[in-house]
Amino acid sequence: MERFGERLGERSAARLDTILRHLSPRLRAVPAPISIPTSAQVNVVPHSGKFCYTLDNDLLSTEQRQFYEDNGYLLIRNLVSDEDIERFRKEFTRICKREVKPPGVMIMKDESLKSQFGQSEKVVNKVQDFQEDEELFRYCTLPEVLKYVECFTGPNIMAMHTMLINKLPDSEKQTFLHPMHQDLHYFPFRPASRIVCAWTAMERADQDNGCLVVQPGTHRTALKPHGYPQWEGKTNKLFHGLLDEDEKIPKVHLVMEKGDTVFFHPLLIHGSGINRTSGFRKSISCHFASSDCHYIDVKNTTQEHLEKELQEMVSKKYNATSVELKDIWNFRARLVQGERINL
């Protein structure tokens, strides 16, 4: 453990050294802008008067842009190769077996299954914050993914939040049902229009195994209050949901095949159902943001209680006396393209 801390601390920012026990080997105290080649496809100024959520580019058709503008998501079929997905799957298995231990990764488990299955993927529901695992982080750097991300963020791209979800079979307890929510609830940076999630199915996702469910057009609404739903036996740590969900808004189940990727806005209301099969529904995702985005103070907002919960979790995990929300996100954030400006 001492060697682990020393190795990571050499390249960490001073404040994170203290708060996060020298977790990040690549962070520095407010880095100078870093130049990484961009595709130069996108004009960072939105299309005059017509498009608000996409940027001028030579990749998306007018129909695709309009669909995203109207609905808040865009599904691209067969974007990520089978070869890449199998590499991500193998690395996930290695993490589950503790053959590798990426710094800062959060592994969410169903502890009730541990005695039955031990250290295996049959226990792990999610691997979060894998930005220090070079194999999984490859997903965030895939050119085929980034060329679409750039259409929403512009050329200076930060990977802000990473997850590999392994939705466990859950037909009775419904433990891993994720209530309808807006991802912006978790993010202390703005503007929302320069943030996008890329979510790739690692196998077929449908209503049987708990595919994504979206409410088209809700990205044009404001950020709503979130909290833990009042469902007995159905609440997971940080699985917040809308406190006042409008059931009248139509829902669309996004049936996806392996390699299909959906890009969606952080205000789009979405969730996922339960996995009623005996298999494991895997997906890999990253929330990207323009490095031109800026952090906000969430005090006295609907996000304030989330800040407190995250601070308590991080303080407990790393034995830190104090931690700021910005510190947590500085650790998670990693440049993938262009220049690091604000985030």
C-alpha positions in Angstrom: 0.0 0.0 0.0 2.9 2.3 0.8 4.5 1.7 -2.6 1.1 2.3 -4.2 0.8 5.7 -2.6 4.4 6.7 -3.4 4.1 5.7 -7.0 0.9 7.7 -7.5 1.9 10.6 -5.3 4.9 11.6 -7.5 2.6 13.0 -10.2 -0.4 14.2 -8.2 -1.6 17.7 -7.5 -0.7 18.9 -4.0 -4.3 19.2 -2.8 -5.3 15.8 -4.2 -2.2 14.3 -2.5 -3.7 15.2 0.8 -7.3 14.5 0.1 -7.2 11.5 -2.1 -4.0 9.8 -0.7 -1.9 10.3 -3.8 -4.4 8.6 -6.1 -3.8 10.1 -9.5 -0.5 9.5 -11.3 -1.3 11.9 -14.1 -2.9 14.9 -12.4 -0.9 18.1 -11.9 -2.0 21.2 -10.0 -3.9 23.1 -12.8 -2.2 21.9 -15.9 -1.2 24.2 -18.7 -3.1 23.7 -21.9 -2.0 20.4 -23.5 -2.0 20.1 -27.3 -3.3 16.8 -28.8 -4.3 16.7 -32.5 -8.0 17.1 -33.2 -10.0 16.0 -36.2 -10.7 19.7 -37.0 -14.2 18.7 -38.1 -16.2 21.0 -36.0 -16.8 24.7 -35.8 -17.2 25.5 -32.0 -19.9 28.1 -32.8 -23.4 26.6 -32.9 -25.2 26.9 -36.2 -26.8 30.3 -36.3 -30.4 30.2 -35.1 -31.2 26.7 -36.1 -29.2 24.1 -34.1 -28.6 24.6 -30.3 -27.3 21.2 -29.2 -25.0 20.2 -32.1 -22.1 22.0 -33.8 -21.5 22.6 -37.5 -19.6 19.6 -38.8 -19.2 17.4 -41.9 -20.2 14.1 -40.2 -23.8 14.4 -39.1 -26.5 14.7 -41.7 -29.1 17.5 -41.3 -31.6 14.8 -40.4 -29.4 13.4 -37.7 -28.7 16.8 -36.2 -32.4 17.6 -36.3 -33.2 14.3 -34.6 -30.8 15.1 -31.7 -32.1 18.6 -31.5 -35.7 17.3 -31.2 -35.1 14.2 -29.1 -31.9 14.6 -27.2 -30.2 11.4 -28.3 -28.8 9.9 -31.5 -28.2 6.1 -32.0 -25.4 5.1 -34.3 -25.4 1.4 -35.3 -22.4 -0.9 -35.3 -19.9 1.8 -34.2 -17.6 -0.1 -32.0 -15.9 -3.2 -33.2 -16.4 -6.7 -31.7 -12.6 -6.9 -31.2 -12.6 -3.8 -29.0 -15.6 -4.9 -27.1 -14.0 -8.3 -26.3 -10.9 -6.5 -25.0 -13.0 -4.4 -22.7 -14.8 -7.5 -21.6 -11.5 -9.3 -20.7 -10.3 -6.3 -18.8 -13.5 -6.1 -16.8 -13.1 -9.8 -15.9 -9.5 -9.1 -14.8 -10.7 -6.3 -12.6 -13.4 -8.4 -11.1 -10.9 -11.1 -10.3 -8.6 -8.5 -8.8 -5.8 -9.4 -11.3 -5.5 -5.7 -11.9 -6.3 -2.9 -9.5 -6.7 0.4 -11.3 -6.1 3.5 -9.0 -9.4 5.2 -7.9 -11.7 2.7 -9.6 -15.0 2.1 -7.8 -16.3 -1.4 -7.9 -20.0 -1.8 -7.1 -21.1 -5.3 -6.0 -24.0 -7.3 -4.8 -22.5 -8.4 -1.5 -25.2 -10.9 -1.0 -23.8 -13.0 -3.9 -20.2 -12.9 -2.8 -20.4 -16.1 -0.7 -21.8 -17.9 -3.7 -19.6 -16.6 -6.5 -16.6 -15.1 -4.8 -14.5 -12.6 -6.8 -16.2 -12.8 -10.2 -18.3 -10.8 -12.7 -21.4 -12.5 -11.2 -21.1 -10.2 -8.2 -20.0 -6.9 -9.8 -22.7 -4.6 -11.1 -20.5 -1.7 -12.1 -16.9 -0.6 -12.6 -16.9 3.2 -12.3 -14.1 5.7 -12.7 -11.8 3.6 -14.8 -9.9 6.6 -16.2 -6.6 5.2 -14.7 -7.1 1.8 -16.4 -5.4 2.2 -19.8 -7.2 -0.8 -21.4 -10.8 0.3 -20.5 -9.9 4.0 -21.1 -9.2 3.1 -24.7 -12.9 3.3 -25.2 -12.8 7.0 -24.5 -10.1 7.5 -27.1 -11.6 5.4 -30.0 -11.5 7.7 -33.1 -14.9 6.3 -34.2 -16.4 7.5 -30.9 -14.6 10.8 -30.7 -15.5 11.9 -34.2 -19.2 11.9 -33.0 -18.4 13.4 -29.6 -16.8 16.3 -31.3 -20.1 17.2 -33.0 -21.5 18.0 -29.5 -18.5 19.2 -27.5 -16.2 20.8 -30.0 -12.5 19.9 -30.5 -11.3 20.2 -26.9 -12.6 17.0 -25.2 -12.4 15.8 -21.7 -13.5 12.4 -20.5 -15.3 13.2 -17.3 -17.1 10.1 -16.0 -16.5 6.5 -17.0 -18.5 3.3 -16.3 -18.7 -0.3 -17.4 -22.1 -1.6 -16.3 -22.7 -5.3 -15.8 -26.4 -5.5 -15.2 -27.0 -8.6 -13.0 -30.0 -10.9 -13.3 -32.5 -9.3 -11.1 -36.1 -10.5 -11.7 -37.3 -10.5 -8.1 -35.4 -8.0 -6.0 -35.2 -5.4 -8.7 -32.1 -4.1 -6.9 -30.4 -2.7 -10.0 -33.4 -0.9 -11.5 -32.2 2.6 -12.2 -35.0 5.1 -11.8 -35.6 7.8 -14.4 -33.0 10.6 -14.0 -31.0 13.3 -15.6 -27.2 12.8 -15.6 -26.6 16.6 -15.2 -27.8 16.1 -11.6 -24.4 14.5 -10.9 -22.2 17.1 -12.8 -21.0 20.3 -11.3 -19.9 21.8 -14.6 -21.7 23.7 -17.4 -22.9 24.4 -20.0 -25.0 21.3 -20.4 -25.1 21.7 -24.2 -21.4 20.9 -24.4 -21.7 17.7 -22.5 -22.6 14.3 -24.1 -22.7 10.7 -23.1 -21.5 7.9 -25.4 -23.1 4.6 -24.3 -22.1 1.4 -26.2 -23.9 -1.9 -25.9 -21.4 -4.8 -25.3 -24.1 -7.3 -26.3 -27.8 -7.0 -27.3 -29.8 -4.8 -25.0 -33.5 -5.1 -25.0 -36.5 -4.9 -22.6 -35.8 -8.4 -21.3 -32.3 -7.6 -20.0 -32.9 -4.0 -19.0 -32.0 -1.7 -21.9 -32.0 2.1 -21.7 -35.3 3.8 -21.6 -35.5 7.5 -22.7 -38.1 10.2 -22.7 -37.5 12.0 -26.0 -37.4 15.8 -25.9 -36.9 16.1 -22.2 -33.3 17.5 -22.7 -35.1 20.8 -23.4 -36.4 21.0 -19.8 -34.6 22.3 -16.7 -32.6 20.2 -14.2 -35.2 18.7 -11.8 -34.8 17.7 -8.1 -33.5 14.2 -7.6 -33.2 11.9 -4.7 -33.6 8.3 -3.6 -37.0 6.9 -4.7 -39.2 5.6 -2.0 -39.0 2.0 -3.2 -38.5 -0.7 -0.6 -35.5 -2.9 -1.6 -34.8 -1.0 -4.8 -32.3 1.7 -3.9 -28.6 1.6 -4.6 -26.0 4.1 -3.5 -26.1 7.1 -5.8 -28.9 5.6 -7.9 -30.9 8.9 -7.6 -34.1 9.4 -9.5 -36.5 12.2 -10.3 -38.6 13.1 -7.2 -41.5 14.1 -9.3 -41.6 12.0 -12.5 -44.2 12.9 -15.2 -45.6 9.5 -16.2 -47.5 11.1 -19.1 -44.3 11.7 -21.1 -43.8 8.9 -23.6 -40.9 6.5 -23.1 -38.8 4.8 -25.7 -36.9 1.6 -25.1 -33.6 1.7 -27.0 -33.1 -1.8 -28.3 -29.4 -2.0 -29.3 -27.1 -4.7 -30.7 -23.5 -5.3 -29.8 -21.4 -2.3 -30.9 -24.3 0.1 -31.2 -23.7 3.4 -29.5 -26.1 6.1 -28.4 -25.1 9.7 -27.8 -27.4 11.6 -25.5 -27.7 15.0 -23.7 -27.2 15.2 -19.9 -30.7 16.6 -19.4 -32.4 13.8 -21.2 -34.5 11.9 -18.8 -33.6 8.2 -19.0 -33.2 5.1 -16.9 -33.0 1.3 -17.3 -35.2 -1.5 -16.4 -34.4 -4.8 -14.6 -32.6 -7.7 -16.1 -35.1 -10.5 -16.3 -32.8 -12.9 -18.0 -30.1 -15.3 -16.6 -27.3 -13.4 -18.4 -25.4 -10.2 -17.7 -26.2 -7.1 -19.8 -22.9 -5.2 -20.3 -22.4 -1.7 -21.6 -19.5 0.7 -21.5 -19.9 4.5 -21.4 -18.2 7.8 -20.9 -19.5 11.3 -20.4 -17.5 13.8 -22.4 -17.4 17.5 -22.0 -15.7 20.4 -23.7 -12.7 21.5 -21.7 -14.1 25.0 -22.2 -16.8 24.1 -19.7 -16.5 25.5 -16.2 -17.2 24.3 -12.7 -20.1 25.7 -10.7 -20.8 26.0 -7.0 -23.7 23.7 -6.2 -24.4 25.2 -2.8 -28.0 26.2 -2.4 -29.1 24.2 -5.5 -30.8 20.9 -6.0 -27.4 19.3 -6.3 -26.2 20.3 -2.9 -27.2 17.1 -1.1 -25.4 15.0 -3.8 -22.2 17.0 -3.1 -22.5 16.1 0.6 -23.0 12.4 -0.2 -20.0 12.2 -2.5 -17.9 14.0 0.0 -18.8 11.6 2.7 -18.1 8.6 0.4 -14.7 9.9 -0.7 -13.7 11.0 2.8 -14.5 7.6 4.2 -12.8 5.7 1.4 -9.6 7.7 1.5 -9.6 8.8 5.2 -9.7 12.4 4.1 -10.8 15.2 6.5 -12.1 17.4 3.8 -12.7 17.2 0.1 -14.3 19.5 -2.4 -16.6 18.4 -5.2 -14.2 20.0 -7.7 -11.4 17.9 -6.4 -13.3 14.7 -7.0 -14.0 15.8 -10.6 -10.5 16.9 -11.2 -9.4 13.4 -10.3 -12.0 11.8 -12.7 -11.4 14.2 -15.6 -8.9 13.3 -18.3 -8.0 15.0 -21.5 -8.6 12.9 -24.6 -8.4 15.5 -27.4 -7.4 19.1 -28.0 -6.4 21.4 -25.1 -7.2 21.3 -21.5 -8.6 24.7 -20.7 -10.9 24.9 -17.7 -11.9 21.4 -16.5 
